[in-house]
């Protein structure tokens, strides 16, 4: 892309919104997992097996998508930030974006590590298409990864809220094109 471009590429926009959809869905499933996993009712635990399997598949998909996104970002520079942004706003925007990439790697990795160190460690089936082997980690680390996965989830939620608040600020108060350049184009 040429210097001075004002929009993200179609690929970057597609990867952004696909990742966002998968992350929000997986956060909802993860937050609801306690209803199934912690239930005293064996039928509830059995019912929860499907959503949990989907959660694992989507999590590993997010990990793969994030690696693709990082590769795309390295090869394709994003549009410049608006000139009216203060130094503090620029630092916050860049820190949030880098933080998202770190979290989008750490969250699925910690889940994969949690499954790998759990009582029923084994391969993870990805949408029934192929299996991903467990990571070679000590079962003694199970609690660390379980707690870390939950903590990272809450940090993702907080970062997502900050990201949405920043987009709203640009749209409502700054009235600039920051949100529009990541929004899919409308067909005429």
Secondary structure, DSSP 8 states (H G I E B T S, - for coil): --TT--S--HHHHHHHHHHHHHHHHHHHHHHHHHHHHT-S-HHHHHHHHHHHHHHHHHHHHHHHHHHHHHHHHHHS------TT--HHHHHHHHHHHHHHHHHHHHHHHHHHHHHHTSTT---EEETTTEEE------GGGHHHHHHHHHHHHHHHHHHHHHHHHHHHIIIIII--STTGGGS-----
